[in-house]
Amino acid sequence: MALLTKAVQEKIVDLLVSEGLADSNLVQQIKNEATAEKPILAELIKQKIISDDMVAHATALIIGVPYVELKNIRIDQDILLKLPQDAITRVMAVPLGEKDGLLNVAMLDATNVQAIDFLSNLVNKPIRVWMSSERGIRDVLEQYKGDFSSVKEAVSRTNEEMAILEQNKDVKTIVQDSPISKALQTILSYAAKSKASDIHIEPLEDNMIIRCRIDGMLRRIMDLPKTVAPALVSRVKILASLKIDEHRIPQDGQFTVLVDGKEIDLRIAISPVTWGEQVVIRLLDKTGTTMKIDKMGMSGRALRSVLAGIAKPNGMILTSGPTGSGKSTTLYALIQQIKSEEINIVTLEDPVEYKMDGINQIQVNVDAGLTFASGLRSILRQDPDVVMVGEIRDSETANLAVQAALTGHLVFSTLHTNSAAGILPRLLDMGIEPFLLASTLNTVIGQRLVRRVTEKREIYKSSEMETKEINVIAGELLPKTQEEVATVSEDLGYSGLPIKNDDHYMLVKGMNTKETPGGYTGRAGLYETIDVDEDIQKMIVSHATASEIMRLARSKGTITMRQDGILKVLSGITTIEEVNRVASDLS
């Protein structure tokens, strides 16, 4: 908090009270008890009557300085590097960007003339001062941990480091503190803090680029000189216990890093490409065990269908979708839902993505002969009640999963198909007898992931084309009168759905910023579920196509992924553009 006179503090308190942001009775009580050792603002914050942000905003208004809210704001690294970290930590100020020859700087104490002059002399240009809270400034200071400047040092040391790699046997010890190692650590830390799912290190003809997949979209975060590539790839190989002198064939490995007290598992895939070796790193947060199916976007009819399927003592629950659609996460959420001390749950995964207490998790190891098929045979001798198979990839695994379901086990697994109905003909193609499939399947799930609209958003009226698209896809589901709104919303699992309208709907879109590209942050699932009842069983036995099965399921109340997407659009969760991006191939 800035150093403020008693008079200014009282003005701030009066402003907060007049705006209804602080209780006048409580404030008066604190005023009466205030002393030099216990100033009024400090006591009000300590007792949580007001917040640090409220004080900063009010102070800015009193002293006539613009205020900026820095919470959840990500500032470009090029801007952050305009001021050295040690300097901004000392004066609690962070750069916001340049405009009209001025460097905009957010400060905790915007009245500190000496600090302003210090910063101005440091950058050799005038400063425009903004005010922010201590919490907001500290949030930005954390971003300096993603400073990529260490890479510059690595460039000049690349040749030296590669010589070490070639000449020494104990390279792991030698290079762990080298510039290139620190550069890799910085990249991994940035990706983990940004909640990236993958890192792509890609060599080009003249340089190397680093991209991170955040919220399902690849973002280019930095370019590196081509000279850095051999050292950076070699460092990854060392950490993953791979051969650093092998450049002709693909290599896979893994290792674990610690970021902010969290263990992150890294899956490494290295492949030779035209201009060198490409590295793809998958990040798996080992602490992510608190997922709940209803928090992931599943609601209404789909949620009730899945909960009914997992409540049965045996059978199969299968989820499908493209790579990266959250299938494994859905299975973990279902396992979390039924987990108890009374049942034995065993999983077979490649890899074990999330560690869960009370679950016996087995890592597939093909080199050692532990495949999904062989592991599943072993699991069935361990008296399990519930079995989770990470993925059904072949006929042998599919047959074993069906046999497990037939012998009284509840089986969870995933397949790569485009829709829920596509699971059924896919398993038939794997050689599963139709009557066995019909008698073992409980519920099938299809899913995709869409980006969520960020909290900073604006409301707009849908265009004629958007309105028509909404009505064609999901118009039949929407309430027709005001009296139906509550009932329909509860049935579908989305609160406050609008009445079907041929004119327009009120939709939302996020503010496009560097922190929230496109106006999105985070992701939610689009789901469709099919209950395999007697009618669906008959269609399976008769070798019906996926479209025929889906047509029957829709007549029984199944909501398609595109319909679920439109309901999420009308509920302000995502946008029509995003639904069309991920589900345009679906009916």
C-alpha positions in Angstrom: 0.0 0.0 0.0 1.2 3.5 -0.8 2.2 5.8 2.0 -0.8 8.1 2.5 -1.6 10.9 4.9 -4.4 10.6 7.4 -6.4 13.1 5.5 -6.1 11.1 2.2 -6.9 7.9 4.0 -10.1 9.4 5.4 -11.1 10.6 1.9 -10.6 7.1 0.6 -12.7 5.6 3.3 -15.5 8.1 2.8 -15.4 7.4 -1.0 -15.7 3.6 -0.4 -18.6 4.1 2.1 -20.4 6.5 -0.3 -20.2 4.0 -3.1 -21.6 1.2 -0.9 -18.4 -0.7 -0.9 -17.8 -0.7 2.8 -20.2 -0.9 5.8 -20.5 2.6 7.4 -21.0 1.2 10.9 -18.0 -1.1 10.8 -15.9 1.7 9.3 -16.9 4.1 12.1 -16.0 1.5 14.7 -12.5 1.1 13.1 -12.1 4.9 12.9 -12.7 5.2 16.6 -10.1 2.6 17.3 -7.5 3.9 14.8 -4.1 4.9 16.1 -0.7 5.9 14.5 0.4 2.2 15.0 -3.0 1.0 13.5 -3.9 3.3 10.6 -7.5 3.0 9.5 -6.9 1.6 6.0 -4.6 -1.1 7.2 -7.1 -2.2 9.9 -10.0 -2.2 7.4 -8.0 -4.5 5.0 -6.8 -6.7 7.9 -10.3 -7.2 9.0 -11.4 -7.9 5.4 -14.0 -5.0 5.4 -12.4 -3.7 2.3 -9.8 -5.2 -0.1 -6.4 -4.1 -1.3 -7.8 -3.7 -4.8 -10.6 -1.4 -3.6 -8.1 0.8 -1.7 -5.8 1.1 -4.8 -8.7 2.0 -7.1 -10.1 4.6 -4.6 -6.6 6.1 -4.1 -6.2 6.5 -7.8 -9.5 8.4 -8.0 -8.5 10.7 -5.0 -5.0 11.6 -6.3 -6.1 11.8 -10.0 -4.1 9.0 -11.4 -5.6 6.3 -13.8 -6.1 2.9 -12.4 -5.4 -0.5 -14.0 -6.6 -3.9 -12.8 -3.8 -6.4 -13.4 -5.4 -9.5 -12.0 -5.3 -12.3 -14.7 -3.6 -10.0 -17.1 -0.7 -11.5 -19.1 1.8 -9.0 -20.4 4.0 -9.7 -23.4 7.6 -10.7 -22.5 9.0 -8.0 -24.8 7.2 -5.4 -22.7 8.3 -6.9 -19.4 11.9 -6.8 -20.4 11.8 -3.0 -20.9 12.5 -2.8 -17.1 14.9 -5.2 -15.3 13.3 -7.4 -12.7 15.5 -6.2 -9.8 14.5 -2.6 -10.4 10.7 -3.2 -10.7 10.8 -5.4 -7.6 12.5 -2.7 -5.6 9.9 0.1 -6.5 6.9 -2.3 -7.1 6.2 -1.1 -10.6 5.7 -3.0 -13.9 5.7 -1.8 -17.5 2.4 -1.9 -19.5 3.6 -0.8 -22.9 4.7 2.2 -25.0 2.5 4.8 -26.6 3.2 8.2 -28.0 6.8 8.0 -26.9 5.8 7.3 -23.2 6.4 4.2 -21.2 3.2 3.3 -19.4 4.0 1.9 -15.9 1.7 0.6 -13.2 2.9 1.4 -9.7 1.9 0.6 -6.2 2.8 4.1 -5.0 2.0 6.5 -7.8 3.0 9.5 -5.7 6.6 8.4 -5.3 8.3 11.0 -7.5 11.8 9.6 -6.8 10.8 6.1 -8.0 9.2 7.7 -11.1 12.4 9.6 -11.9 14.5 6.5 -11.3 12.5 4.5 -13.8 12.5 7.3 -16.4 16.3 7.6 -16.2 16.5 3.8 -16.5 14.7 3.6 -19.8 15.8 7.1 -21.0 12.2 8.2 -21.8 9.3 9.8 -19.9 7.0 7.7 -17.8 3.2 7.8 -17.7 2.1 6.5 -14.3 -0.8 4.2 -13.6 -1.9 2.8 -10.2 -2.6 -0.8 -9.3 -2.9 -2.9 -6.2 -0.1 -4.8 -4.6 -1.7 -8.1 -5.5 -2.0 -7.1 -9.2 1.6 -6.0 -9.4 2.8 -9.2 -7.7 0.8 -11.3 -10.2 2.7 -9.6 -13.1 6.0 -10.0 -11.3 5.4 -13.7 -11.4 5.4 -13.5 -15.2 9.1 -12.5 -15.1 9.6 -16.2 -14.3 8.7 -16.8 -17.9 11.5 -14.5 -19.1 13.1 -16.1 -22.2 16.2 -13.9 -22.0 18.2 -16.9 -20.8 18.0 -18.2 -24.3 20.1 -15.3 -25.6 22.9 -16.5 -23.3 22.5 -20.0 -24.6 23.1 -18.9 -28.2 26.6 -17.7 -27.5 27.4 -20.9 -25.5 25.9 -23.5 -27.9 29.1 -24.6 -29.6 30.8 -24.9 -26.2 28.0 -27.0 -24.8 27.8 -29.3 -27.8 31.5 -30.0 -27.5 30.9 -31.0 -23.9 28.1 -33.3 -25.0 30.3 -35.0 -27.5 33.4 -35.4 -25.3 32.1 -36.3 -21.9 30.3 -39.4 -20.6 28.8 -37.8 -17.5 26.9 -35.2 -19.6 23.9 -35.1 -17.3 26.0 -33.7 -14.5 28.0 -31.4 -16.7 25.1 -29.6 -18.5 22.5 -29.4 -15.8 23.4 -25.8 -15.0 24.3 -24.7 -18.5 22.6 -21.8 -20.3 20.7 -24.2 -22.6 19.5 -26.2 -19.7 18.2 -23.0 -18.0 16.5 -22.0 -21.3 14.7 -25.3 -21.5 13.7 -25.0 -17.8 12.2 -21.6 -18.7 10.2 -22.9 -21.6 8.8 -25.8 -19.5 8.0 -23.4 -16.7 6.2 -21.0 -19.0 4.2 -23.9 -20.6 3.2 -25.3 -17.2 2.1 -21.9 -15.8 0.1 -21.2 -19.0 -1.6 -24.6 -18.6 -0.4 -25.7 -22.0 -1.1 -29.3 -23.0 1.9 -29.6 -25.4 5.1 -27.9 -26.4 6.3 -28.1 -30.0 10.0 -27.5 -30.7 10.2 -27.3 -34.5 13.4 -26.8 -36.7 13.0 -24.7 -39.8 15.6 -23.9 -42.5 17.0 -20.8 -40.9 15.7 -20.9 -37.3 13.8 -22.9 -34.7 10.3 -22.1 -33.4 8.7 -22.9 -30.0 4.9 -23.3 -29.9 2.6 -24.2 -27.0 -0.9 -25.7 -27.3 -3.0 -23.7 -24.9 -6.8 -24.3 -24.8 -6.4 -26.6 -27.8 -4.8 -23.9 -30.0 -1.1 -23.7 -30.9 0.5 -20.4 -30.0 4.0 -19.3 -31.2 5.8 -18.1 -28.1 9.4 -17.6 -29.4 11.9 -18.0 -32.2 15.4 -19.3 -31.6 18.5 -19.3 -33.8 19.2 -22.5 -35.7 22.5 -22.9 -33.8 20.6 -23.5 -30.5 18.7 -26.5 -32.0 21.2 -29.3 -31.5 21.9 -28.4 -27.8 18.3 -27.9 -26.9 17.2 -31.3 -28.5 20.2 -33.0 -26.8 19.2 -31.7 -23.4 15.7 -33.0 -23.8 17.2 -36.4 -24.8 19.4 -36.5 -21.8 16.5 -35.8 -19.4 14.4 -38.4 -21.1 17.2 -41.0 -21.0 17.3 -41.2 -24.8 20.3 -41.6 -27.2 21.8 -38.2 -27.9 23.8 -39.5 -30.9 20.8 -41.0 -32.7 19.2 -38.7 -35.2 17.8 -41.1 -37.8 14.8 -42.7 -36.1 12.0 -41.6 -33.8 12.5 -41.8 -30.0 10.0 -41.7 -27.1 10.7 -41.1 -23.5 9.5 -39.3 -20.4 10.7 -37.4 -17.3 9.2 -35.3 -14.5 9.7 -31.7 -13.5 8.5 -29.7 -10.5 6.8 -26.4 -11.2 5.4 -24.3 -8.3 5.3 -27.4 -6.1 3.4 -29.4 -8.7 4.8 -32.5 -10.3 4.4 -32.4 -14.1 5.0 -35.6 -16.1 6.5 -34.9 -19.6 6.0 -37.4 -22.5 8.7 -36.9 -25.1 8.3 -37.7 -28.8 11.3 -36.9 -31.0 11.2 -37.4 -34.8 13.7 -36.7 -37.6 12.3 -34.0 -40.0 13.7 -32.2 -43.0 15.6 -29.5 -41.1 16.6 -31.5 -38.0 14.7 -33.1 -35.2 11.2 -32.1 -34.1 10.4 -32.5 -30.3 6.8 -32.7 -29.0 6.4 -32.6 -25.3 3.0 -33.6 -23.7 2.5 -32.1 -20.2 0.5 -34.1 -17.7 -0.3 -32.6 -14.3 0.1 -35.4 -11.8 -1.9 -33.5 -9.2 -5.0 -33.1 -11.3 -7.2 -35.5 -9.4 -10.1 -33.2 -8.4 -12.0 -33.3 -11.7 -15.8 -33.8 -11.6 -17.9 -34.8 -14.6 -20.5 -32.0 -14.1 -17.7 -29.3 -13.9 -16.4 -30.4 -17.3 -19.5 -29.4 -19.2 -21.7 -32.5 -19.0 -25.2 -31.8 -17.9 -28.8 -32.6 -18.2 -29.8 -35.7 -20.2 -26.2 -36.6 -21.0 -25.2 -36.5 -17.3 -28.2 -38.5 -16.2 -27.5 -41.1 -18.9 -23.9 -41.5 -17.8 -24.7 -41.7 -14.1 -27.2 -44.4 -14.8 -24.7 -46.4 -16.9 -22.0 -46.3 -14.2 -24.5 -47.3 -11.5 -24.9 -50.7 -13.1 -22.7 -53.5 -11.5 -21.3 -54.6 -14.9 -21.1 -53.7 -18.6 -19.1 -51.3 -20.6 -19.0 -47.5 -20.7 -17.1 -46.2 -23.7 -16.1 -42.7 -24.7 -14.9 -41.6 -28.1 -13.5 -38.6 -29.9 -10.5 -37.3 -31.8 -7.0 -37.0 -30.2 -7.0 -34.3 -27.5 -10.8 -34.3 -27.0 -10.5 -35.1 -23.2 -11.6 -38.8 -23.4 -9.2 -39.9 -20.7 -10.1 -37.0 -18.4 -13.8 -38.1 -18.7 -12.9 -41.6 -17.7 -11.0 -40.3 -14.7 -14.0 -38.2 -13.7 -16.2 -41.2 -13.9 -13.8 -43.3 -11.8 -13.7 -40.5 -9.3 -17.5 -40.6 -9.2 -17.8 -44.3 -8.2 -14.6 -44.6 -6.2 -15.1 -46.1 -2.7 -13.4 -48.4 -0.3 -15.9 -51.2 -1.1 -14.8 -51.7 -4.6 -11.5 -52.7 -6.3 -10.7 -50.4 -9.2 -7.8 -51.3 -11.5 -6.6 -49.2 -14.5 -4.4 -50.0 -17.4 -3.0 -46.8 -19.0 -0.4 -45.5 -21.5 0.7 -43.4 -19.7 -0.8 -43.0 -16.2 -1.9 -39.4 -16.7 -3.3 -38.6 -13.2 -2.4 -40.3 -9.9 -5.5 -41.2 -7.9 -5.6 -42.4 -4.3 -7.4 -45.6 -3.8 -6.9 -46.8 -7.4 -4.5 -49.5 -8.6 -3.0 -47.9 -11.7 -0.8 -49.9 -14.1 1.6 -48.4 -16.7 1.7 -50.1 -20.1 5.3 -51.1 -21.1 5.4 -52.5 -24.6 9.1 -53.1 -24.5 8.7 -55.3 -21.4 5.7 -57.2 -22.9 3.1 -55.4 -20.9 0.5 -54.4 -23.5 -3.2 -53.5 -23.1 -4.1 -57.1 -24.0 -1.6 -58.8 -21.7 -2.2 -56.4 -18.9 -6.0 -56.9 -19.1 -5.5 -60.6 -18.8 -3.5 -60.1 -15.7 -6.0 -57.6 -14.2 -8.8 -60.0 -14.4 -6.9 -62.3 -12.1 -6.7 -59.6 -9.4 -10.4 -59.7 -8.5 -11.3 -56.3 -9.8 -14.8 -54.8 -9.6 -14.1 -52.0 -12.0 -11.5 -52.0 -14.9 -10.4 -49.0 -16.9 -8.5 -49.7 -20.1 -6.9 -46.5 -21.4 -7.7 -47.3 -25.1 -9.1 -50.1 -27.2 -6.6 -50.2 -30.1 -7.0 -53.7 -31.5 -9.3 -56.7 -31.7 -7.6 -58.6 -28.9 -8.1 -55.8 -26.4 -11.7 -55.3 -27.6 -12.5 -59.0 -27.1 -10.9 -59.1 -23.7 -12.9 -56.0 -22.6 -16.1 -57.6 -23.7 -15.3 -60.8 -21.9 -14.5 -58.8 -18.8 -17.9 -57.1 -19.0 -19.6 -60.4 -19.5 -18.1 -61.9 -16.4 -19.4 -59.3 -14.0 -17.0 -56.4 -14.3 -17.7 -52.7 -15.0 -15.4 -51.7 -17.8 -14.4 -48.2 -18.9 -12.4 -47.5 -22.1 -11.9 -45.1 -25.1 -11.9 -45.4 -28.8 -11.0 -43.0 -31.6 -14.3 -42.4 -33.5 -16.0 -39.2 -34.5 -19.3 -39.8 -32.6 -20.9 -41.9 -30.0 -22.8 -43.9 -32.5 -19.6 -44.5 -34.4 -18.3 -46.7 -31.5 -20.8 -49.5 -32.4 -19.8 -50.3 -36.0 -16.1 -49.7 -35.0 -16.3 -52.5 -32.5 -18.1 -54.7 -35.0 -15.3 -54.1 -37.4 -12.9 -55.3 -34.7 -14.6 -58.7 -34.8 -16.8 -58.4 -31.8 -20.0 -60.5 -32.2 -23.1 -58.3 -32.4 -25.0 -60.2 -29.7 -22.1 -59.9 -27.3 -21.7 -56.2 -28.0 -25.4 -55.6 -27.5 -25.5 -57.4 -24.2 -22.4 -55.7 -22.7 -22.7 -52.0 -23.6 -24.3 -49.7 -21.1 -23.6 -46.2 -22.4 -21.5 -44.8 -25.2 -20.2 -41.2 -25.1 -19.0 -38.9 -27.9 -17.1 -35.7 -27.0 -15.2 -32.7 -28.3 -13.7 -29.7 -26.5 -14.5 -26.1 -27.2 -12.9 -23.0 -25.8 -14.8 -21.0 -23.1 -15.6 -17.4 -23.5 -13.4 -15.3 -21.1 -15.0 -13.4 -18.2 -14.3 -10.1 -20.0 -17.1 -10.2 -22.6 -19.7 -8.3 -24.4 -23.3 -9.1 -25.4 -24.6 -8.8 -28.9 -27.7 -9.7 -31.0 -27.3 -12.8 -33.2 -27.3 -12.1 -36.9 -29.9 -13.5 -39.2 -27.6 -16.4 -40.2 -26.7 -17.2 -36.6 -30.3 -17.1 -35.6 -31.3 -19.5 -38.4 -28.4 -21.9 -37.5 -29.4 -21.9 -33.8 -33.0 -22.7 -34.7 -32.1 -25.4 -37.3 -29.8 -27.2 -34.9 -31.4 -26.8 -31.5 -34.7 -25.0 -32.0 -36.7 -28.1 -31.2 -35.1 -28.3 -27.8 -35.8 -24.7 -26.7 -38.8 -23.7 -24.6 -41.7 -22.3 -26.6 -43.3 -20.2 -23.8 -42.1 -18.5 -20.7 -43.9 -21.1 -18.6 -41.7 -23.9 -20.2 -38.4 -22.1 -19.5 -37.8 -23.6 -16.0 -38.8 -27.1 -16.9 -36.8 -27.2 -20.2 -33.7 -25.6 -18.6 -33.7 -28.2 -15.8 -34.2 -31.1 -18.3 -31.4 -29.9 -20.5 -29.1 -28.8 -17.6 -28.7 -25.2 -18.7 -30.1 -22.4 -16.6 -32.1 -19.5 -18.2 -32.4 -20.8 -21.7 -34.2 -18.3 -24.0 -37.6 -18.9 -25.6 -37.4 -20.1 -29.3 -37.1 -16.9 -31.3 -37.1 -16.4 -35.1 -35.9 -12.8 -34.8 -32.6 -12.9 -32.7 -30.9 -14.3 -29.6 -28.6 -12.5 -27.2 -25.2 -14.0 -27.4 -21.8 -13.3 -25.9 -18.2 -13.0 -27.2 -15.0 -12.5 -25.2 -12.6 -9.5 -25.4 -9.7 -10.3 -27.7 -6.5 -9.6 -25.7 -3.0 -11.0 -25.6 -3.9 -12.9 -22.5 -7.1 -14.3 -24.0 -6.6 -14.7 -27.7 -9.9 -14.7 -29.6 -11.7 -13.9 -26.3 -11.3 -17.4 -24.9 -9.8 -19.0 -21.8 -10.2 -22.6 -20.6 -12.2 -25.3 -22.3 -15.5 -27.2 -21.8 -16.7 -30.4 -23.3 -19.4 -31.0 -25.9 -21.1 -34.4 -25.2 -23.6 -36.8 -26.7 -24.6 -40.0 -25.0 -26.5 -43.0 -26.1 -28.2 -45.4 -23.6 -28.0 -48.9 -25.1 -31.5 -50.0 -24.4 -33.4 -52.9 -26.0 -34.2 -51.0 -29.2 -30.5 -50.0 -29.7 -29.5 -53.6 -29.0 -31.7 -54.8 -31.8 -30.1 -52.3 -34.2 -26.6 -53.5 -33.2 -27.5 -57.1 -33.8 -28.9 -56.2 -37.2 -25.6 -54.4 -38.2 -27.2 -50.9 -38.4 -25.1 -48.0 -39.5 -23.9 -45.3 -37.2 -26.4 -42.7 -38.7 -29.3 -45.1 -38.3 -28.4 -45.7 -34.6 -28.0 -42.0 -34.0 -31.4 -41.3 -35.6 -33.1 -43.8 -33.3 -31.1 -42.4 -30.3 -32.3 -38.8 -31.1 -35.9 -39.9 -31.2 -35.4 -41.2 -27.7 -34.0 -37.9 -26.4 -30.3 -38.0 -27.1 -28.8 -34.5 -27.6 -26.1 -34.4 -30.2 -22.7 -32.7 -29.7 -23.7 -29.8 -32.0 -27.0 -29.4 -30.1 -25.1 -29.4 -26.9 -22.7 -26.8 -28.4 -25.6 -24.5 -29.3 -27.0 -24.8 -25.8 -23.6 -23.8 -24.4 -23.7 -20.8 -26.9 -27.1 -19.7 -25.6 -25.8 -20.1 -22.0 -22.8 -17.9 -22.6 -20.2 -20.6 -22.3 -18.8 -20.5 -25.8 -19.5 -19.1 -29.3 -21.1 -20.4 -32.5 -17.8 -20.0 -34.3 -16.1 -22.2 -31.7 -18.8 -24.9 -32.0 -18.5 -24.9 -35.8 -14.7 -25.1 -35.5 -14.8 -28.4 -33.6 -18.0 -30.0 -34.7 -18.7 -28.8 -38.2 -18.4 -32.4 -39.4 -21.2 -33.6 -37.2 -25.0 -33.5 -37.8 
